[in-house]
Amino acid sequence: MLGKPADRLVKRVKGVRELLGDHQDAVVGGPVLREIGMVAHIEGENGFTYGVMHAAERARASEARRAYPRALRKASTAKARRWTR
């Protein structure tokens, strides 16, 4: 509808939004998994799997934080925004 420049900007901003969503999910999910793991341990169950999942969420949050500056720069370039003037 608005052409390739608009499509490129939408794609880049979508990437930023996805990174922010991944980070939010990981930050919110980590403590929940930790709590579930502690409850499992208290009830005599094995909470190891929850610990592994918690570690994966922390890694996912870290990766999103690492990738965010580049994605934001890419979405914020003058060339990407030029068509909005």
N, C-alpha and C positions, 0 to 999 in steps of 0.2 A: 504494500500500500504506500509506504513512504520511501521505499527504495532500499538499496543495499546499505547505505550508511546507517540508516535507522535500524535495520536488521542486525548489523554488527554491534551497535551500541546496546540493543536489547540483549543480545547474546552475552556481551561482556558484563552487563549489570546483573543478568540472571546468574552468571558465575559467582559474582560477589554475594548475591542473595543466598545461593546454595551453600557457600562457605560459611556465611553467618548462621544459617539454619543448622548445618552440621555441627558447628561449634556449640550453639545453644542446646541442641539435643544431647550432645556429649556431656556438657556441663551439668545439665539437669539430670541426665540418666545416671551419671557416676555415683552420686550420693544415694540414689535409690537402690542401685545394685549393692552398694556397701551395706546399707541398712538391711536389705533382704539377706545378704550373706551373713551378717551378724545374727539375725533372727534364726537362720538355718543352723548356725553353730550352736546357739543357745539351746535349740531344740534337739541337739544331738545329731544333726545332719551334717553332711559335708558341704561347706560353703566355698570350696576351692573354685568351682566353676564361676561363681559370682565374682570372685576375685579376678579371675582371668578376664571376664567380661568388663569389669571395672577398669582394668589395665588397658584393654582395647579402647574403651571410651576416652580414657586420658590421652592415649596416643592419637585418637581421632581429633580431639580438641587441639592438641599440639600441632598436628598437621594443618588444621584449618587456620590456626594463628600464623603459622609459617607461610602459608600460601596467600593469605589475605592482602598483604601490602602489594604484591605483584599484581594480583587481580584488580585491586582498586586503582593502581596506577594505569593499568591497561584500559580500564573503563573510563578513566578521567582524562585521557589524553585530549589535547586540543583537536586533533584529527577526528577522534571518535565523537566529539561533541559539536564539531563545526556545523553540521546540518541543522542544529537546534536554533541557530541565530535567526 
